[in-house]
Amino acid sequence: MIKRPPIMMAVLFTVSVLLTSCYGYTSVVNEGAKGIEKEKVKGKNKKTRWNHYMIGGLIKIETSDSRLMAYELEGEENYNVRTRHTLINMIVGLLTGGLYTPTTTTVIK
C-alpha cells in the first residue's frame, strides 16, 4: 500500500476544489427572451429562485416552477430559463459538506 503524506492529500483536495466551476444550462421557450444580448438584464425582466437538493443533488427537496415564474413576469410566453450552480450555491454546499446542495433558476423575459 502506498502511503501519501497528509500535505500531499491536502494539496490534491485544494486543487480539486479550485478546479470546479459554476455550471448550468439554458432552455429557450418559444422565441426566447428579447434583447438580452444587447443590454444587461434588469430586475423587472427576470425572476430568480433557489432549488433545494440533498446529498449532492441526489434527493430533490423543492424545485422552482419556471412556468409560474414566467407567469409572474406578466404572463410572458417567450422567455429563457437558466439553471446553474452559482458561487453562493457552491459555498453553501461546501459549508454543509455536500449534504445540502442548492441550484439557482432564473427566468428572463
C-alpha positions as CSV (number, residue, x, y, z in Angstrom):
1,M,0.0,0.0,0.0
2,I,1.3,3.4,-0.9
3,K,1.4,6.0,1.9
4,R,0.9,9.6,0.9
5,P,1.8,12.4,3.3
6,P,-1.1,14.5,4.7
7,I,0.2,17.6,2.9
8,M,0.0,15.9,-0.5
9,M,-3.6,14.9,0.2
10,A,-4.5,18.4,1.3
11,V,-2.9,19.9,-1.9
12,L,-4.8,17.4,-4.0
13,F,-8.1,18.3,-2.3
14,T,-7.5,22.0,-2.6
15,V,-6.7,21.7,-6.3
16,S,-9.8,19.6,-7.0
17,V,-12.0,22.2,-5.2
18,L,-10.4,25.1,-7.1
19,L,-10.8,23.4,-10.5
20,T,-14.5,23.1,-10.2
21,S,-16.6,25.7,-11.9
22,C,-20.1,27.1,-12.0
23,Y,-22.0,25.1,-14.4
24,G,-25.6,25.2,-15.7
25,Y,-27.8,25.0,-18.7
26,T,-30.2,27.3,-20.5
27,S,-33.6,26.5,-22.1
28,V,-35.3,28.7,-24.6
29,V,-39.1,28.7,-24.5
30,N,-40.9,29.6,-27.7
31,E,-38.9,32.5,-29.3
32,G,-36.9,33.2,-26.1
33,A,-36.1,36.4,-24.3
34,K,-35.8,39.5,-26.4
35,G,-32.8,41.9,-26.2
36,I,-30.7,40.1,-23.6
37,E,-27.6,40.1,-25.8
38,K,-27.6,43.9,-26.2
39,E,-28.2,45.1,-22.6
40,K,-27.9,43.9,-19.1
41,V,-31.0,42.2,-17.8
42,K,-32.8,44.4,-15.4
43,G,-34.5,43.2,-12.2
44,K,-38.0,43.7,-13.6
45,N,-37.2,41.4,-16.6
46,K,-36.1,38.4,-14.5
47,K,-37.2,36.2,-11.6
48,T,-34.8,34.1,-9.6
49,R,-35.4,31.2,-7.2
50,W,-33.3,28.5,-5.5
51,N,-33.8,24.8,-6.0
52,H,-33.2,22.6,-2.9
53,Y,-31.4,19.3,-3.1
54,M,-29.7,17.0,-0.6
55,I,-26.6,14.7,-0.9
56,G,-25.0,16.3,-3.9
57,G,-28.3,16.6,-5.8
58,L,-29.5,13.0,-5.4
59,I,-32.5,13.8,-3.3
60,K,-34.9,16.6,-4.5
61,I,-36.5,18.6,-1.7
62,E,-38.1,21.5,-3.6
63,T,-37.6,22.9,-7.1
64,S,-38.9,26.1,-8.7
65,D,-41.6,26.1,-11.4
66,S,-40.3,28.1,-14.4
67,R,-43.8,28.4,-15.9
68,L,-45.1,30.0,-12.7
69,M,-42.0,32.3,-12.6
70,A,-42.7,33.3,-16.2
71,Y,-46.4,34.0,-15.4
72,E,-45.2,36.3,-12.5
73,L,-43.3,38.2,-15.2
74,E,-46.6,39.5,-16.7
75,G,-47.6,36.1,-18.2
76,E,-44.7,36.1,-20.6
77,E,-44.8,33.3,-23.2
78,N,-41.3,33.9,-24.7
79,Y,-38.5,33.5,-22.2
80,N,-35.2,31.8,-21.3
81,V,-34.8,29.5,-18.3
82,R,-31.2,29.3,-16.8
83,T,-30.4,26.7,-14.1
84,R,-26.9,26.7,-12.6
85,H,-24.7,26.4,-9.6
86,T,-23.7,29.9,-8.6
87,L,-20.7,30.7,-6.5
88,I,-23.0,31.2,-3.5
89,N,-24.7,27.8,-4.1
90,M,-21.2,26.1,-4.2
91,I,-20.2,27.9,-1.0
92,V,-23.4,26.7,0.8
93,G,-22.8,23.2,-0.5
94,L,-19.2,23.3,0.7
95,L,-20.1,24.6,4.2
96,T,-22.7,21.8,4.6
97,G,-20.2,19.2,3.3
98,G,-22.4,18.4,0.3
99,L,-25.4,17.4,2.3
100,Y,-27.4,20.5,1.1
101,T,-26.6,21.4,-2.5
102,P,-28.8,24.2,-3.9
103,T,-29.0,25.5,-7.5
104,T,-30.4,28.7,-8.9
105,T,-33.1,29.0,-11.6
106,T,-33.5,32.3,-13.4
107,V,-36.3,33.1,-15.8
108,I,-35.5,36.0,-18.2
109,K,-38.2,37.6,-20.4
